[in-house]
């Protein structure tokens, strides 16, 4: 097992731990009973159950949706694990670990609750971003890292080529 693969798996396990711990804390300690806790003028803690996918899409699909979305997430995680095995840089391993851990954290929710626990509510005035959780944050962060890395990977390669000294 390569160092990059181990790094990605370690990151994924840490993400799952953070995600599940934060959801446990919200469910057992903070939102018992459920309420809205205003933290700032643009952020609340809330308790919502997302039976759909990102941003509440397909939230009306009922309990069977939890199984379909879990199977889909597990297929994607499997593909990402193959990618992780071939990862050549630490940053790619970390990004894939974030995405894999976040996806598995949400799968755990779907298995345990038939829905994903969301509790972070950002808003401006009356306009609210859909509530989300730590797993969603890690998935987003991992995706952003992959996009930024892919945008600038060509520049790194061309600068490496330009900095090589001619032989002879």
PESULSUL-V759579 format. One record per pair of residues at least 6 apart in sequence whose C-alpha atoms are under 7 Angstrom apart, sorted by the first residue. I is the first residue (numbers start at 1). GAP is how many residues later the second one is. Records with the same first field share a line. If there is no record, write none. Layout:
I=GAP / GAP
This chain:
4=83 / 85 / 86 / 89
5=79 / 80 / 88
7=86 / 87
8=76 / 85 / 86 / 88 / 89
9=88
11=83 / 86 / 87
12=85 / 86 / 88 / 89
13=88
15=83 / 86 / 87
16=85 / 86 / 88 / 89
19=86 / 115 / 116
20=85
23=94
31=16
34=13
35=11
36=8 / 9 / 10
37=7 / 8 / 9
38=6 / 7
42=80 / 81 / 82
43=78 / 79 / 80
44=76 / 77 / 78
45=74 / 75 / 76
46=73 / 74 / 75
47=71 / 72
48=69 / 70 / 71
49=66 / 67 / 68 / 69
50=6 / 9 / 65 / 66 / 67 / 68
51=8 / 11 / 14 / 15 / 63 / 64 / 65
52=6 / 7 / 9 / 13
55=75
63=51
66=44 / 48 / 49
70=37 / 40
73=30
77=23
80=16
84=9 / 12
87=6
92=54
95=47 / 48 / 50 / 51
96=46
98=40 / 41 / 44
99=39 / 40 / 43
102=33 / 34 / 36 / 37
103=32
105=30
106=10 / 29
109=6 / 7 / 8
110=6
118=13 / 14 / 15
119=12 / 13 / 14
120=11 / 12 / 13
121=7 / 8 / 9 / 10 / 11
122=6 / 7
123=6
